[in-house]
């Protein structure tokens, strides 16, 4: 049995760890509320522009934007969105597990993959996996900024317009509630109205000044909105997962402290009993 001094040292160490995890839990809870408000504020705009852009796939206009053109899939681009920091449970491992499974499917089908990484965890994973990383962005902080995101993502968009890529997918974690986050991989390009539930009937809009100017600007906003929304959802999921993970760690530390105190009391009691036995034995010998 370890000595009382060693047990006291372990108790102090676990108590210090519990203070850290408790502080991180409170910080994550504060950031989570802000991230959720930001994410919920962006959702209506993202859903509406996605619906309007999806309707364009059924429009009768003669002008067809490259984002609406379907091709045989031989080259694929993938935007992987993860967090920059860890200590958030299985958030990153869940989405990266799905990404790895999809990569194996594409590899088995002979499809070549190009990757854009948003977040340090995804970047490190893709480097270890030997993926073709064409662009990256890390250190986004607690607030997503579109001007930092659109540059790296534009490398895949330009490759799609040039015909070097046949499809672009985005992988992120969707926020469901505080206790549940869902990893998803969705097709970003080419735009498919059926995938977002657009009406299959065909019609056309009235464009001012002309169809090309309106559609070009609209689809750029569509891509920007979806990327911003995906990063916002991932950040809200990250803070929620971190809060839950730190709460679990704090609770476990409390249980460990209780068990160590019980061991310490038993060791102390055994030492006292041994000293009393020695005193009694010594007195009897005298």
C-alpha positions in Angstrom: 0.0 0.0 0.0 1.4 3.5 -0.9 2.3 5.8 2.0 0.1 8.5 3.2 2.4 11.2 1.7 2.2 9.6 -1.8 -1.6 9.4 -1.6 -1.9 13.1 -0.4 0.3 14.1 -3.4 -2.0 12.2 -5.8 -5.1 13.8 -4.2 -3.6 17.3 -4.7 -2.7 16.5 -8.3 -6.2 15.3 -9.1 -7.7 18.3 -7.4 -5.6 20.7 -9.5 -6.6 18.8 -12.6 -10.3 19.1 -11.6 -9.9 22.9 -11.1 -8.6 23.1 -14.7 -11.3 21.0 -16.2 -14.0 22.9 -14.3 -12.6 26.2 -15.5 -12.6 24.9 -19.1 -16.1 23.6 -18.7 -17.3 27.1 -17.7 -15.4 28.8 -20.5 -16.8 26.3 -23.1 -20.3 26.9 -21.7 -19.9 30.7 -22.2 -18.5 30.3 -25.7 -21.1 27.7 -26.6 -24.0 30.1 -26.1 -22.4 32.7 -28.3 -21.6 30.1 -31.0 -25.1 28.7 -30.9 -26.6 32.2 -31.3 -24.3 32.9 -34.2 -25.1 29.6 -35.8 -28.9 29.9 -35.4 -28.8 33.5 -36.8 -27.0 32.2 -40.0 -29.3 29.2 -40.5 -32.4 31.0 -42.1 -30.2 32.9 -44.7 -28.3 29.7 -45.5 -31.4 27.7 -46.0 -33.2 30.3 -48.1 -30.3 31.0 -50.5 -29.8 27.2 -50.8 -33.4 26.8 -51.8 -33.3 29.6 -54.3 -30.0 28.3 -55.8 -31.4 24.8 -55.9 -34.4 26.0 -57.9 -32.0 27.4 -60.5 -31.1 23.8 -61.4 -34.6 23.4 -62.8 -34.8 26.8 -64.4 -35.3 27.2 -68.1 -32.7 29.9 -68.6 -30.3 29.3 -71.5 -27.3 30.3 -69.4 -25.9 27.4 -67.4 -23.4 28.2 -64.7 -20.5 25.7 -64.3 -21.7 25.1 -60.7 -24.9 23.5 -62.2 -23.1 21.2 -64.7 -23.1 17.5 -63.9 -20.1 15.4 -65.0 -18.8 11.8 -64.7 -17.0 11.7 -61.3 -13.3 11.0 -61.8 -11.8 13.8 -59.6 -13.3 14.9 -56.3 -12.6 17.9 -54.0 -13.3 17.6 -50.3 -13.5 20.4 -47.7 -12.8 18.9 -44.3 -13.9 21.1 -41.4 -12.6 20.3 -37.9 -11.5 22.2 -34.8 -8.1 23.7 -34.1 -8.0 22.4 -30.6 -8.7 19.0 -28.9 -10.3 18.1 -25.6 -13.8 18.0 -27.2 -14.6 14.3 -26.9 -15.1 12.4 -30.1 -16.1 15.4 -32.2 -13.1 15.3 -34.6 -12.6 11.6 -34.6 -16.2 11.0 -35.6 -16.1 13.2 -38.7 -12.6 12.0 -39.6 -13.7 8.4 -39.4 -16.4 9.1 -41.9 -14.0 11.0 -44.2 -11.6 8.1 -44.1 -14.3 5.6 -45.0 -15.4 7.8 -48.0 -11.7 8.2 -49.1 -11.4 4.4 -49.2 -14.6 4.2 -51.3 -13.2 6.8 -53.8 -9.8 5.1 -53.9 -11.5 1.7 -54.6 -13.4 3.4 -57.5 -10.3 5.0 -58.9 -11.4 8.5 -58.1 -8.7 11.0 -57.3 -9.1 13.3 -54.3 -8.0 16.9 -53.5 -8.5 18.2 -50.0 -8.9 21.6 -48.4 -8.5 21.5 -44.6 -10.2 23.9 -42.3 -8.9 23.4 -38.8 -5.6 22.0 -37.4 -6.9 18.6 -36.4 -8.2 17.8 -39.9 -4.9 19.1 -41.4 -2.8 16.8 -39.3 -5.0 13.8 -40.1 -4.9 14.4 -43.8 -1.1 14.9 -43.7 -0.7 11.5 -41.9 -3.1 9.9 -44.4 -1.0 11.1 -47.3 -3.9 13.0 -49.0 -3.4 15.6 -51.7 -3.8 18.9 -49.7 -4.3 21.8 -52.1 -5.1 24.5 -49.5 -5.6 24.9 -45.7 -6.7 27.4 -43.1 -6.1 27.1 -39.3 -6.3 29.4 -36.3 -9.9 30.7 -37.0 -10.5 31.4 -33.3 -14.0 31.4 -31.8 -15.6 33.5 -34.5 -15.7 32.3 -38.2 -14.6 35.0 -40.7 -15.6 34.6 -44.3 -12.6 36.5 -45.6 -10.3 33.9 -44.1 -12.4 30.9 -45.4 -13.1 31.9 -49.0 -9.5 32.1 -50.1 -8.5 28.4 -49.4 -11.9 27.1 -50.5 -11.6 29.1 -53.8 -8.8 26.7 -54.9 -11.3 23.9 -55.1 -14.0 26.1 -56.7 -11.6 27.3 -59.4 -10.5 23.8 -60.1 -14.2 22.8 -60.5 -14.9 25.6 -62.9 -11.8 24.7 -64.9 -13.0 21.1 -65.2 -10.2 19.7 -63.1 -12.7 18.5 -60.5 -16.0 16.8 -61.2 -17.6 17.2 -57.7 -16.9 19.1 -54.5 -18.0 17.7 -51.1 -18.0 19.3 -47.6 -17.5 17.4 -44.4 -18.4 18.9 -41.1 -20.2 18.3 -37.8 -23.8 19.5 -37.7 -25.2 20.9 -34.4 -28.3 19.1 -33.3 -28.4 20.0 -29.6 -26.0 20.4 -26.7 -25.7 16.6 -26.2 -25.8 15.5 -29.8 -23.6 16.5 -32.8 -23.9 14.7 -36.1 -21.0 14.3 -38.6 -22.1 14.8 -42.2 -20.6 14.7 -45.7 -22.6 16.6 -48.2 -22.2 17.4 -51.9 -21.5 21.1 -52.4 -21.0 21.1 -56.2 -22.5 20.5 -58.7 -25.7 22.0 -57.2 -28.5 19.4 -57.2 -32.0 20.7 -56.5 -33.3 17.2 -55.6 -30.8 16.8 -52.7 -32.3 19.9 -50.9 -35.9 19.1 -51.8 -36.4 21.7 -54.5 -39.6 21.6 -56.6 -39.0 19.5 -59.7 -41.3 21.7 -61.9 -39.5 23.8 -64.4 -39.8 27.5 -64.6 -37.7 30.6 -65.1 -37.0 33.8 -63.2 -37.0 37.4 -64.4 -33.4 38.5 -64.3 -32.3 42.1 -64.0 -29.9 43.2 -65.5 -29.3 39.8 -67.1 -29.2 36.1 -66.2 -25.5 35.7 -66.2 -24.8 38.6 -63.8 -27.5 37.5 -61.4 -26.7 33.8 -61.4 -23.0 34.3 -61.1 -23.4 36.5 -58.1 -26.1 34.3 -56.5 -24.1 31.1 -56.8 -21.0 32.7 -55.3 -23.2 33.8 -52.3 -24.6 30.3 -52.2 -21.2 28.7 -51.8 -20.1 31.4 -49.3 -23.2 30.9 -47.2 -22.9 27.1 -47.1 -19.2 27.3 -46.1 -19.9 29.9 -43.4 -22.8 27.9 -42.1 -20.8 24.7 -42.0 -18.0 26.3 -40.0 -20.5 28.0 -37.6 -22.2 24.6 -37.0 -18.8 23.0 -36.4 -17.8 25.7 -33.9 -21.1 25.4 -32.0 -20.6 21.6 -31.9 -17.0 22.0 -30.7 -17.9 24.1 -27.7 -20.9 21.9 -26.8 -18.7 18.8 -27.0 -15.9 20.4 -25.0 -18.3 21.5 -22.3 -19.8 18.0 -22.0 -16.3 16.4 -22.1 -14.9 18.7 -19.4 -18.0 18.2 -17.2 -17.4 14.4 -17.5 -13.7 14.9 -16.7 -14.6 17.0 -13.6 -17.1 14.4 -12.4 -14.6 11.6 -12.9 -11.9 13.6 -11.0 -14.3 14.1 -8.1 -14.9 10.3 -8.0 -11.2 9.6 -8.1 -10.6 12.1 -5.2 -13.2 10.3 -3.2 -11.6 6.9 -3.8 -8.1 8.3 -3.0 -9.3 9.8 0.3 -10.8 6.5 1.2 -7.5 4.7 0.5 -5.7 7.5 2.5 -7.9 7.0 5.5 -7.4 3.2 5.4 -3.6 3.7 5.2 -3.7 6.2 8.0 -5.8 3.9 10.1 -3.5 1.0 9.5 -0.5 3.1 10.4 -2.1 4.2 13.7 -3.1 0.6 14.5 0.5 -0.5 13.8 1.9 2.2 16.1 -0.5 1.2 18.9 0.5 -2.4 18.5 4.1 -1.5 18.7 3.5 0.6 21.9 1.5 -2.2 23.5 4.1 -4.8 22.6 6.9 -2.6 23.9 5.1 -2.1 27.2 4.4 -5.8 27.6 8.0 -6.6 27.0 9.1 -4.1 29.7 
